Amino acid sequence: MKNLSLKVEDNIFTETENILEKINKTRNRYINEALDYYNKLQKRKLLSEQLEKESKLVASDSLQVLREFEKLEDE
């Protein structure tokens, strides 16, 4: 496990401490879970952006293939 030192804004720290009292969880566990959640969220966002970019790259080819299939159906 790695050690980490970070500076937290006062209002975020106070809110976190209040929540921790209510959910009976250690600060370390809470921060680890928060980082894990945020990492998953960011990975999902990056994947979405990559898929959008790649979809734009193949959009014209996809339309061309669709037109060719439509011609086959018409014949």
Secondary structure by P-SEA (a helix, b strand, c coil): cbbbbbbbcaaaaaaaaaaaaaacccaaaaaaaaaaaaaaaaaaaaaaaaaaaaaaaaaaaaaaaaaaaaaaaac
